[in-house]
Amino acid sequence: MIKIIKNRKKNLIKMLMVLLLSVPVAAETIRFGMITTPDHAWSRLMQQFKSSLENSSSNAIRVRESRFAKVRGESSIIELLGRGQLQAAIVAVGSLTTLDPSLNGWLMPYQFSSAAQLRLAAQSDDAKAMLAGLERHNLVALGYVFSGMRVIMTPTLMTSASDLKGKRVGTFPNDVFYNWYRQLGADPQPIQIQDIRLWFEQEKIDAIDTDLATAVDLQLYDQAPNLMYTNHMAFPGVFVVSKSWWAALASGKQQAISAAFSQAEKTTFAALEQSEKADLQQLRERGVTVKKYTETDFNGVPKKLRDFYYGTNERLKRFGMAQEY
């Protein structure tokens, strides 16, 4: 009888061991937030990040988009990151300027003329200090990300910058955008991406400040078939993670995440110039009238705005002045 009981115990222990070994280890899930359209450079970067990280970790780390965060917008994304309820995001620099006003240096009108110049500026000490400062707000920045320059699309043809006077222009919610359009005599209207088409339909706006990828994705050529090809402002973003979540990760996972981001950022940046050309060509093929503008078409407003912001923040000034030489 005793021998039978011992055998049963051995068999039970074996069965428990098999069950324990067969239970899959729960995968680490990274929920990310972003507001861009599907074919935007940042959306493609995040998809490459997801693919690279899941493959390199053999799916031990999963990457999922938060639809809730996408609908709520970037201010909500920043709050969720700060509370550790969202793990990662790509956030526009323009949404982070309330945390560090020197980040407005990236948004100065006609401050940058090429993607290569943006890339070089991101390597400066001041640009790195801007990212490091975000840790005070429970955000860890893994690096900058870049997209196309800003342009303006309108339902009616504009023949000069002065035609913007009195027009309601849908803009990104940021003071530099507001001041830029006020200096041009326009009426800036903060708007979310998902509302652009509706606001055109409801005639709430007369123009939209956007980038080419968003214009193509939202088919804005149906409502605003005239492109003021200004390239008046850069629009970088930052790939950020929740500091509290990041600190709890094993160093191996941190390294894997950083490597996946770096790879995705390099790949996306390398394709940016060609993507811009393809988007512009597609708009032309859709019947969009394209008129090119340069800084000289804006009667000194770009320099006036740059000088004003240089006087508001020493780091912003150093960063901006470095781009002029």
Solvent accessible surface area in square Angstrom, and as a share of the most:
residue,aa,sasa,rsa
1,M,170,0.76
2,I,126,0.64
3,K,153,0.65
4,I,89,0.45
5,I,77,0.39
6,K,119,0.51
7,N,67,0.34
8,R,167,0.61
9,K,124,0.53
10,K,124,0.52
11,N,81,0.41
12,L,101,0.50
13,I,104,0.53
14,K,133,0.56
15,M,120,0.54
16,L,92,0.46
17,M,104,0.46
18,V,97,0.56
19,L,106,0.53
20,L,124,0.62
21,L,145,0.72
22,S,76,0.49
23,V,97,0.56
24,P,117,0.74
25,V,145,0.83
26,A,95,0.73
27,A,41,0.32
28,E,44,0.20
29,T,62,0.36
30,I,1,0.01
31,R,97,0.35
32,F,2,0.01
33,G,0,0.00
34,M,6,0.03
35,I,24,0.12
36,T,7,0.04
37,T,9,0.05
38,P,115,0.73
39,D,76,0.39
40,H,4,0.02
41,A,4,0.03
42,W,4,0.01
43,S,11,0.07
44,R,60,0.22
45,L,3,0.01
46,M,0,0.00
47,Q,94,0.42
48,Q,61,0.27
49,F,1,0.00
50,K,51,0.22
51,S,56,0.36
52,S,24,0.15
53,L,0,0.00
54,E,23,0.10
55,N,112,0.58
56,S,83,0.53
57,S,23,0.15
58,S,96,0.62
59,N,74,0.38
60,A,52,0.40
61,I,4,0.02
62,R,86,0.31
63,V,0,0.00
64,R,102,0.37
65,E,48,0.22
66,S,17,0.11
67,R,163,0.59
68,F,117,0.49
69,A,0,0.00
70,K,54,0.23
71,V,105,0.61
72,R,135,0.49
73,G,2,0.02
74,E,10,0.05
75,S,80,0.52
76,S,10,0.06
77,I,0,0.00
78,I,29,0.14
79,E,98,0.44
80,L,18,0.09
81,L,0,0.00
82,G,27,0.26
83,R,150,0.55
84,G,26,0.25
85,Q,88,0.39
86,L,1,0.01
87,Q,16,0.07
88,A,1,0.01
89,A,0,0.00
90,I,1,0.00
91,V,0,0.00
92,A,0,0.00
93,V,0,0.00
94,G,4,0.04
95,S,22,0.14
96,L,0,0.00
97,T,11,0.06
98,T,123,0.72
99,L,43,0.22
100,D,11,0.06
101,P,75,0.47
102,S,1,0.01
103,L,0,0.00
104,N,15,0.08
105,G,0,0.00
106,W,0,0.00
107,L,0,0.00
108,M,0,0.00
109,P,0,0.00
110,Y,40,0.15
111,Q,10,0.04
112,F,6,0.02
113,S,103,0.67
114,S,49,0.32
115,A,34,0.26
116,A,71,0.55
117,Q,41,0.18
118,L,4,0.02
119,R,63,0.23
120,L,124,0.62
121,A,5,0.04
122,A,18,0.14
123,Q,107,0.47
124,S,38,0.24
125,D,120,0.62
126,D,23,0.12
127,A,0,0.00
128,K,113,0.48
129,A,34,0.26
130,M,0,0.00
131,L,23,0.11
132,A,65,0.51
133,G,7,0.07
134,L,0,0.00
135,E,74,0.33
136,R,183,0.67
137,H,71,0.32
138,N,38,0.20
139,L,1,0.00
140,V,20,0.11
141,A,21,0.17
142,L,39,0.19
143,G,12,0.12
144,Y,14,0.05
145,V,0,0.00
146,F,11,0.04
147,S,4,0.03
148,G,7,0.06
149,M,26,0.11
150,R,17,0.06
151,V,0,0.00
152,I,0,0.00
153,M,0,0.00
154,T,0,0.00
155,P,52,0.33
156,T,87,0.50
157,L,99,0.49
158,M,6,0.03
159,T,87,0.51
160,S,43,0.28
161,A,8,0.06
162,S,59,0.38
163,D,47,0.25
164,L,0,0.00
165,K,130,0.55
166,G,62,0.59
167,K,61,0.26
168,R,83,0.30
169,V,0,0.00
170,G,0,0.00
171,T,1,0.00
172,F,20,0.08
173,P,55,0.34
174,N,9,0.05
175,D,87,0.45
176,V,0,0.00
177,F,0,0.00
178,Y,38,0.15
179,N,38,0.19
180,W,0,0.00
181,Y,0,0.00
182,R,140,0.51
183,Q,77,0.34
184,L,14,0.07
185,G,37,0.36
186,A,8,0.07
187,D,63,0.33
188,P,13,0.08
189,Q,50,0.22
190,P,68,0.42
191,I,15,0.08
192,Q,68,0.30
193,I,39,0.20
194,Q,104,0.46
195,D,42,0.22
196,I,7,0.03
197,R,77,0.28
198,L,81,0.41
199,W,53,0.19
200,F,16,0.07
201,E,113,0.51
202,Q,93,0.41
203,E,127,0.57
204,K,97,0.41
205,I,5,0.03
206,D,38,0.20
207,A,0,0.00
208,I,1,0.01
209,D,5,0.02
210,T,3,0.02
211,D,3,0.01
212,L,1,0.00
213,A,14,0.11
214,T,8,0.05
215,A,0,0.00
216,V,18,0.10
217,D,43,0.22
218,L,37,0.18
219,Q,91,0.40
220,L,0,0.00
221,Y,20,0.07
222,D,88,0.46
223,Q,36,0.16
224,A,0,0.00
225,P,50,0.31
226,N,15,0.08
227,L,3,0.01
228,M,3,0.01
229,Y,38,0.14
230,T,2,0.01
231,N,43,0.22
232,H,0,0.00
233,M,1,0.00
234,A,1,0.01
235,F,14,0.06
236,P,1,0.00
237,G,0,0.00
238,V,0,0.00
239,F,0,0.00
240,V,0,0.00
241,V,1,0.00
242,S,0,0.00
243,K,76,0.32
244,S,62,0.40
245,W,33,0.12
246,W,34,0.12
247,A,79,0.61
248,A,91,0.70
249,L,19,0.09
250,A,66,0.51
251,S,75,0.48
252,G,47,0.45
253,K,68,0.29
254,Q,42,0.18
255,Q,125,0.56
256,A,31,0.24
257,I,1,0.01
258,S,42,0.27
259,A,63,0.49
260,A,3,0.02
261,F,13,0.05
262,S,43,0.28
263,Q,110,0.49
264,A,1,0.01
265,E,18,0.08
266,K,121,0.51
267,T,67,0.39
268,T,4,0.02
269,F,42,0.18
270,A,84,0.65
271,A,40,0.31
272,L,10,0.05
273,E,113,0.51
274,Q,119,0.53
275,S,26,0.17
276,E,33,0.15
277,K,117,0.49
278,A,53,0.41
279,D,16,0.08
280,L,20,0.10
281,Q,90,0.40
282,Q,63,0.28
283,L,0,0.00
284,R,119,0.44
285,E,124,0.56
286,R,141,0.51
287,G,56,0.54
288,V,9,0.05
289,T,67,0.39
290,V,35,0.20
291,K,78,0.33
292,K,138,0.59
293,Y,8,0.03
294,T,69,0.40
295,E,58,0.26
296,T,119,0.69
297,D,60,0.31
298,F,2,0.01
299,N,130,0.67
300,G,47,0.46
301,V,18,0.10
302,P,0,0.00
303,K,113,0.48
304,K,121,0.51
305,L,6,0.03
306,R,23,0.09
307,D,68,0.35
308,F,117,0.49
309,Y,14,0.05
310,Y,14,0.05
311,G,70,0.68
312,T,79,0.46
313,N,38,0.19
314,E,112,0.50
315,R,70,0.25
316,L,1,0.01
317,K,83,0.35
318,R,118,0.43
319,F,2,0.01
320,G,0,0.00
321,M,61,0.27
322,A,63,0.49
323,Q,28,0.12
324,E,83,0.37
325,Y,203,0.77
